[in-house]
Amino acid sequence: MVKTPCKSQTDKKMKYIRYADDLIIGINGNKDDCRRIKEQLSEFIATILKMELSEEKTLITHSGSHARFLSYDIKVRRTGQLKQKGKFSQRTLNNKVELNIPLEDKITKFMFNYKIIRQKQNGDIQYTARKSMLRCTELEIVTSYNAELRGLCNYYSLASNFAKLDYFAYNMEYSCLKTLAAKHKSSTRKIIAKYQDGNGKWGVPYETKNGSKRCYFAKFRECRETKNSNDVIPMNTKYSTNSRNTFESRLKAKICELCGDKKAEHYEIHHIRKVKNLKGKEFWEQMMIAKRRKTIVLCRACHHKIHNN
């Protein structure tokens, strides 16, 4: 009975899933079946589609090991864990497909690339301020952090290890606080005290037509319940970090919003009639479209170049 197969070897199945040029094939069979299907797939792609199958990215692996697909680590669980279901205990997790977040390859790499965290000389990881955002307003900084946090958490909401994003949310929040502290040349503790609402939360206040409101930092667990995420990183944060809220403060900053020159003797305003008239061919046009402004603060050299093509 030990040598008797646990299931019929004639009951073979195949599942094929594709998104754009990324695909995964699940096979209920043996390894020889996988090799044969891979050869047939390679032949079809070469003869019909006139393309080549990447040998580095095309792997045959057991369902108990992780397979990377659309930035998810996918495997089939092998566990004897019992769960109470009514009056009976059942192994509800066994032989079920599990989606995991590749924390080291995706989340940690994201935080290092965007300079949200840094590694100290002793090897410890520490959150840090993002210097590229210091010229943005407080509201733009918090909004950008929220968009990045909600975007990743919403995408990985199907993962079984979603709770491990707690560490990612912690670093994002305190990196945001440290960026605000660096902007005001203060400390994170003073920033929290400055923006507290009196109910144990902190948020940046801003004015609207209906009165004053607060932009709170996003909670990563709430992102899992969001069915349709529409968070977009503001364009002026993407393209430029030299923005100001008011016309006067932008002039007082004495920074060319095109080249970033801070030592020019004269700063001038370039004005257009309508933003929709911009075609976006020149770099200064792209900057004004991104800012959605009809004015831009320039040094005299940049202003002269614009008017003289």
N, C-alpha and C positions, 0 to 999 in steps of 0.2 A: 504493500500500500504506500510505502514511502516513495517508490518510483512512479507511482500513478500520477499523471498530471492533474492539477487541481481544477482544470477547466478544459473544455474541448478545444483542441488545436485547430479545428475547422471553423471556429467562430472568430474570424478575423475581421477587424474593422479599421477604418481610416477616417480621420477628421482633418480637413484642410481649411486653414484660416489665412487670409491675406489682407494686408492693409498697405496700399501703395506698392512699393517694391519689397516690402518685408513680409515674409510668410513663415508659417510654422505648420508642420504636419505631425499629427499624433497617430501612432500606429499601435493597434492591439495585435501584436504578433511577436516574432523573434527578430534577431539582429540581421539575419539574412534577408528578411523581407524589407528591412530598412535600406540595406545596401542596394537591393534590386530597384526599389522605388527611386532612390537617389540617382542611380544610373539612368533610369528612364526620364527623370526630370531634367538631368543634365543634357541628355540627347534632345529632348523636346525644345529646351531653351536655345541650344546651339543650332538646330536645323530649322525650326519654325520661327523663333524670335530673333535669330541671328545675334545672340548675346552669349556671354560666358557666365557660368555659375561660380561665384567666389568660393574657392576651397577653404580659405581662412575662416569665413563666416558661416559656412555650411557644415554643421556638425551633427553627428549621430550620438545621442546621449540617452541614458536610461531615464525613465520618467521619475525616478526617485532623486535624480540630480537636477539642479537648476538649469533651465534653458532661458536665455535672454530674448525677450520678444517685446517690442515697443516699450523699452526701458523698464519692463517688469521682469522679475525672476519667477519663472513658472515651473512648478513640479507637482507631482501627485503624492499626496500624503500617505505615509505608511505608519500608522499609529494604532495602538490598542487602547487609547484613552476612552473611558466610558462616560457617557452623559445620560442623565436621568431624563427620560421622555415618557411622561405619564407614570404608569406603574412599573415600567420596565427600564432597564439600563441597556443602551445601545452604543455601538461604536459608530457614531454619526460622522466622524472626521476621516475614517479610514477610506482609502481609495478615492478621495475627493481632490479635485484640482485646487491648488493653493497659489495665490498671487502674493509675491513679496516685493518689498522695496529694496533695490540695491543701494544700501545706505552709503557704503564707502565709494562706490563708483559714480553715483549720481548726486546724492545730497551733500556729502562732504566735499566732493570736487566742485560743486556749485558754489559752496560757501568760500572755498579758497579762491576760485576764479574771480568772484565778485568782491573779494577782500572783506568779507564779513567776519572771518576769523583769521588768525595767524598762529604760527607755531613758534613758541619761544625756544630759547637755546637748550633748555632742559627737556624739551619734547612735549611740554604741556600745550594744550590748545586754549586760546584766549580770544574772545570776541573783540573786535576793534572798530574804530570809526572809519567810515568811507569818505576819504578826503575829496573824491570827485563830486560829492553831493553837498559840500559845505556852502556853495553859492546858491543852492536852492532854498526856497522858503521852508518853514517848519511843516506847513501843510503838505507841500510837495514831497518832502522826505518821508513823512509817515504814510502818505498815499502810495508811494512807490514801494516801500517795504511791505505794505499790506497786499499790494497786487502780486508781488513775487511770492509771498507766503501763501496766499489763497490759491494762486495758480498751481503751485507744486502740490499742496495738500489736496486740492480738488482733483488733480489728475491721479494721485495715488490713493484716492478714497476707497478703492476696491481692495486694497492690500490688507492681508491678515495681520501684518505687523505695523499697522498704521499708527499705533500708540507710540512707536519709537520715534516719530516725528516730533515728539515733545522736546527733545534735545535741539532739533533744528529750530523750532519756534522760540525756544529760550535764547539761542544765539542771535536770532533775527531781532527779537525785541530789544535785547541789551546792546546790540550793535546800533540799532536805531537810536536808543537813548544816548549812546556814546557819541554818535554823529551829531545829535542835537547839542550835547554838552560841548563838543569841539567847536561847533558853530558859535556858541555863546561864550566860549572860553570859561566853562564852568565844569561841574561834576555831574555824574548821573543822578546822584542823590538830590541835588538841588533842582535838576530838571524834573524829576518825578514830583517833588514838592511843588514846583511851579505850575505843573499841568494837572494836578490832582483835582478830581471833581467832587471830593468829599464823601464818596461812596466806595473808596478803596480802589478806584480805577484812575487811569490817567489818559488824557486826550488833548489834542491841540485844538483850541477854540478858533472858530472862523465865523465870519459874518455872511448871512444870506438875506434874501428879500423878506423872509419870514422871521428874521431875528438871528440871535447867536446860537451856534451849534458846536458840537465837538466831534472831532475825528479820532475815534479810539483805535488802539492797536488791535489787529485782528486776532481772534482766538482760533487756533488750528483745529480744535475738535469741532467747532461749528462749521468749518469748511467741508467736513465729511457729509453733512446733511444737505449741502447746497446741490440742487439738481442741475441748475443752469448757471454756471459761473461766467460772469461777464466782466471780470476785473481786467483792466487794461492799464499798463504802465504809461503814465503821462508822456506825451511826445516831447514836451520841453525838458523832461528829465532824461529821456533817451538821447536826444540830439545835442542838448546844451545844458550846462549847469551854471550859466551866468545870469539866470533870470531874476527879476525883481518884481514885486507886486505893483508898485506905484512908479509913475514917471519920474518923480523927484528923487526917490531913493536909488533908482538906476543911474541917474546922472551923478549923484553924490558918491556912488561906488567907485567912479573913475576907473572903469574897466571896459575895454573894447569887447563887445559881445560877439565879435567876429574872430579876432585873432588873440584876444585875451591880454593885450598889452595894458600894463598898469602904470607905465612911466611916461606916457605921452603928455605933451604940454597942453594940448587942446583936445576936447571931446565934443563931438557934434552928433546931431540927431538926423538920421535918414528917415524920411517920411514918404509913404505911398498913399494913394487914394483908397484902394480896396485890396484886401488880402486875396480875394478870388481872382484878381487880375494877374497874380504871380504865376509864372509857368513852372518854376522849380528847376530851371536849367542851371542857374548859377548857385554857388554855395550860400551866398547871402540871402537868396530867395528861399532856399530850403530852410534856413534858420528862421526866417520870418514866418514861413508856413508852419513850422514846428511850434513856434511860440504863439501863433495866431494873433500877431500884433502888427499894427501898421507903422510902428516906429521901432528903430533899433539904434542903440548907442554905439558909436564908432569913433575910433581915433581918426585924426585928420588924414592919415595916409590911406586907411581903408576906405574912407568916404571919397577920397579923390579917385581911388581905383574903380569904385563902383560907377561914378559918373563919367569916367573916361574908358570904360570897358576893360 
